[in-house]
Amino acid sequence: DKTLVAAFTDTGAGETIAISTDKGRTWKYLAENPVIPKRKEEGRDPKLIWYDPGQHWVIAVYTKISGKDSIEFYSSKDLKKWNKTSHIEGYYE
């Protein structure tokens, strides 16, 4: 079955993933949520993509690092365990 995936910021918790197997009629939160816990500096507005050449998911999250607007990048093979791979400063949402 085809599955829809949604990534969003759950205020106070962090970056969250929900899935739907019925064309978006109902959604189920992953038990591992938040998959990227809220950091000391706020994160929000995730952008989730599938990176086919590497066969993994990538999520970009706006945040502030040392007071500077930044985007953090994370990768995951299973949408449940995420590893920070890099960040770039000077970008706002």
C-alpha positions, 0 to 999 in steps of 0.5 A, spaced: 500 500 500 502 507 498 503 511 504 503 518 505 508 521 510 507 528 514 513 532 517 511 537 522 513 541 528 509 539 534 510 545 539 513 544 545 516 537 543 520 537 536 519 535 529 514 529 528 512 524 523 505 522 522 503 516 516 497 515 513 495 508 509 488 510 507 490 516 502 490 521 508 483 520 511 486 518 518 493 519 520 498 515 525 503 518 529 510 514 530 511 511 537 518 514 536 515 522 536 518 527 537 523 524 532 528 530 533 526 533 540 526 540 541 533 543 542 534 549 547 534 553 541 527 553 537 526 548 531 521 549 526 518 548 519 521 541 517 522 540 509 522 532 508 524 529 502 526 522 499 534 522 497 534 517 492 541 516 490 543 515 497 536 511 499 535 515 505 530 521 508 533 528 509 529 533 513 531 540 513 529 544 519 530 552 521 533 553 527 538 558 531 545 556 532 548 561 537 543 566 535 544 565 528 538 563 523 540 557 520 538 550 517 540 543 520 540 537 516 538 530 518 538 523 515 534 517 516 533 510 513 527 509 517 523 515 519 524 513 526 532 514 527 535 521 525 542 523 525 544 530 524 549 531 518 550 538 517 548 545 518 548 552 514 548 559 517 545 565 514 538 562 512 531 564 515 525 559 514 
